[in-house]
Amino acid sequence: MKKNRILSLVLTLNLAFIFFACQAGKDNTVNYDNFQNEDPKTVIKEKPKAKVKQETYEQYLSSIDSILEPTNISWPRKVMINEKEIVISDKPERLVTISLGHDEILFGITDSAQIVASTSFAQEDGSNIKSKSEGLPTISSDPETIIAQNPNIVFADPYASVELIDALEDFGITVIQTQLNNSVDGRKDDVWLMSYITGNLANGKSLVEKIDNNIQSLENLINNQKNPKKKVITLSWWDAYWTAGSESTEDSIIQLAGAINLSAENDIKSNSTIDKELLISMNPEIILITQSVQWGGKDFYDELLEDDSLSSIQAIKDENVYMVNPNWWGTLSYWNIKGSEQLAKILFNIENIEGFRGF
């Protein structure tokens, strides 16, 4: 009998152990109250790690024709530029541009760890990116100044000479020659394309979100206005009156700010000259001088106000003639949105636009 009781006790303990082990196996944990003397390392089974969701950029990249494989965010990457397929084997370490607009975009998505030189315009007083580009070597359209920096990629605008492009490519330098856009969507596409080529998609997304935020801030401001839109023109003087009509950078800036571009309304295309008679007949409510002080903008401003033959123009009678920042109005990058901010402040007589963020 004693032997049977011992066997029964052993069997009961074994069954209890099996029961607790099975319960622990259901969720990979163990009740430590039942195993006070066990080493937790030998009892707890490690839970599988949650998978980190990889950011996808296809929704942003698929609308850009130049990007051949929008689902591919590994290397190599392929782009089609001017009907030529270009393969970028790895993330480029040495970048250069020979256009100020490309410079501005590049400094918006990366820094001097990747950028080895800038245009001289980027480092001039008043430049949108002076503080970011300061101290870097400067380059010109002379191929020797560019080749000396040993870049992997050079970004150029369509106005770069064929001779310069050929000279750079002969040295094995990849040249990306693209037209920068002046529309809202086009500006963002330029950011995405350069972010893709340079391996800075996360930074590009952050910049585009900031652009969208500022556009929304402007739209919110405009939607709350009850007064009719003001009629605006841009003016500068280079041997004649110059103004910006439809399809111009200035036109997109004016529209985004919530005004009417009077030059576009009068069928003027792009940047064109107008005579004094047309200027008087258009009778703008606001005149914007987009010419820099260094290039005679202040002198032109003074002469405009002192010209008695223009005194009937509404903008001059009401003293609504303003000198604006040419670095926001003449460049081809997302910095144009600062021009819209500047104009909106003039139009609505405010000091700040709620939610608008700096670049």
JOZIDA-V875705 format. One record per run of one state. SS is the DSSP state (2 for helix, 1 for strand, 0 for the rest). FROM is the first residue (numbers start at 0). TO is the last residue. Records with the same first field share a line. If there is no record, write none. Layout:
SS: FROM-TO, FROM-TO
This chain:
0: 0-0, 27-30, 34-38, 43-56, 61-65, 67-75, 81-82, 88-93, 97-98, 109-113, 115-115, 123-128, 133-135, 139-141, 147-151, 156-160, 170-172, 177-182, 198-199, 223-229, 237-239, 244-244, 246-247, 257-258, 265-267, 269-269, 274-274, 282-284, 289-295, 306-306, 310-312, 317-319, 323-324, 329-334, 348-358
2: 1-26, 31-33, 39-42, 57-60, 99-108, 119-122, 129-132, 142-146, 161-169, 183-197, 200-222, 248-256, 261-264, 275-281, 296-305, 307-309, 313-316, 325-328, 335-347
1: 66-66, 76-80, 83-87, 94-96, 114-114, 116-118, 136-138, 152-155, 173-176, 230-236, 240-243, 245-245, 259-260, 268-268, 270-273, 285-288, 320-322
